[in-house]
Amino acid sequence: MAFNPGLLMHARELMNRFREQHPKVEPFMREAGSRITEGSVVEMKVTTPDGREICSNIRITADDMEMIREVREAIHK
C-alpha cells in the first residue's frame, strides 16, 4: 500500500474540525486513557434523538494494553 500524503492531510483536517466541534472529548480521552489498566472496563453508550439506547463494554486485556502502548508511542514520535 502506497503512502498518500493527501489522505493524511485530509485526516488531520477532519481531526482538527472534530476537536473544534467537541472540545471536551480530547481532555476526557487523555484523562480516561491515563487511568486504563488491564482489567479496566470501557463502556460505550449511544442515545438516539428519540431516546433509544445501545450500550456495550469491553474488559481491557494485556494484549489491549500492549496495543495502547504501541499507539501512544507512534503518536508521540
N, C-alpha and C positions, 0 to 999 in steps of 0.2 A: 504494500500500500504506500503510495507516494504522499509526502508531506504537502499539505495545502495551506500556505500562509494566509490566503484569503479567508479560508474557513476558520482559522484560528483567530483572526482579527474580528470576524463576524461574531464568533462565540464570546469574545471579550466584550464587544459592544452590547450583546444581549445580557451578559452578566452585569455590566455597569448599569444598564437600564433596570434590571431586576433589583439591584441594590438601591437605586434611587426610589423605586416604587414601593419597596418593602425594607426600609432601613433597620427594622428590628430583627430581621432574620439572621443576618451575619453575626451580630453580637451574641444572639441566642445560641447559634450553632457553635460558635467559638467556646462559649461558657459550657454548654452541654457536652461538647466534644472533649473538653479538658477533664470531664468527670467520668467519662465512659471507661469502664474496665471490663475484663472478662466476667461474665455473669450478669452484667447490666441488662436491663430490658429496655428496648427502644420501641416506643409505641407511636403509631401514626393514625390520625383520625381526620376524616373529611366530613364536613357537614354541608349538604347542598342547600341552596337557597330555600327549598321547600321543607327543610328540617330533617331530611333523611340523613342518617349517619352510616359510615362504613369505617371500621377500625381494624387494625392488625398490629401485631408486635413480633419482635424477634429477640431472642436472647443472644447476646454477644459471646462468640466463641474465641478461643485462642487464635484460630485462623483469621477471624474477622479483625482481631487486634493487630495481627501482622499486616493485613491489607491496609488498615487505617494508618499504621506506621509508615508503610511504603508511600501511600498517597501524600501524607504530610511531608515526607522528605522530598518527593517530586515537586510539590507546590513551593517549597522553600528554597529550591535550588535556583 
